[in-house]
Amino acid sequence: MEILEGLLYINDIDVYEEYGAFLAEKTKNGHENYDALFSSAGTKEQIAVDIRERDGERLPDELTVTFKPRDVTLYFAIKAVSRADFLRKRSAFREFLRKGYKGWLLFRLPEIETTFRFYLKDFPSGWEQLAYSDDGSLARFPVMFREPQPAF
């Protein structure tokens, strides 16, 4: 499926070419992955002084708004030619995400000219088999990443 080539690079590796992996939405016209990628990180609380004998709280005259780190859960699918190929690719892809480059995963999406710097946080349980036969396999599964210094 040449249409999936070049859509997602992680650490400069086209994950579809290398592992048969691609971002897969839950529904045909879904956009859960992009929603997750572009969701806003929460803001950190302002440090305030709360004096019991005074109303309200005291804050500095100049406030700086900063963001918390954010967790992003993305749904991947892996396309393989057989059951054995699927299991091999899935295992290799998980190991690739686990190691990264010194632990870091630089996601580059050329289609939207955007990059994200993540590290692997978790492989949540559960995966959904989309196709499974001797002719080919396709399954979707979640992966959670942490962005310590959020871009959004």
Steps between C-alpha positions, in 0.01 A plus 500: 500500500714780369249754631622428857868546419657824612215607730675439833868498581625416845868582548525540120369147435188457289317267738272368227791393280696353790228341715175521302378739775281805448266724699153345481177673599219317677246583228515570128475878533646515851773735612584375851874493432514860377273606785748343742804650326354850501331496838612771735710428804354626824649810659699491819345668801621843600678506833295719730523610860184430697491700823220396731431851627463647148244445226601306192860424421808700405673460165790688339419794270640308204381144440665242277276231353683170457385154395505162669645201315235313305423139424394408149339167411523410133348203318726308266427213267747256350449343160671168437488223241447218750435433866868429565600818314251701707637369830858562387425858383298582812780380727766692305286817497442484875873455559575794267261723698642378830859587410458811285816704460638528852136444603360784285253467213490785249170474310499677165179528298597651161136532390438764768862619534508432873734322740453380857759382754367213712617209703313173543286502811296180470350232282139504629331163493268407222519478128243453230541245226386652171600211275667171580544223251773304328492767225570793728461661838401844618450608861458832679642573847561802724838638602543775760773761472609786726595843368693662787517840330177524304486668162129581553 
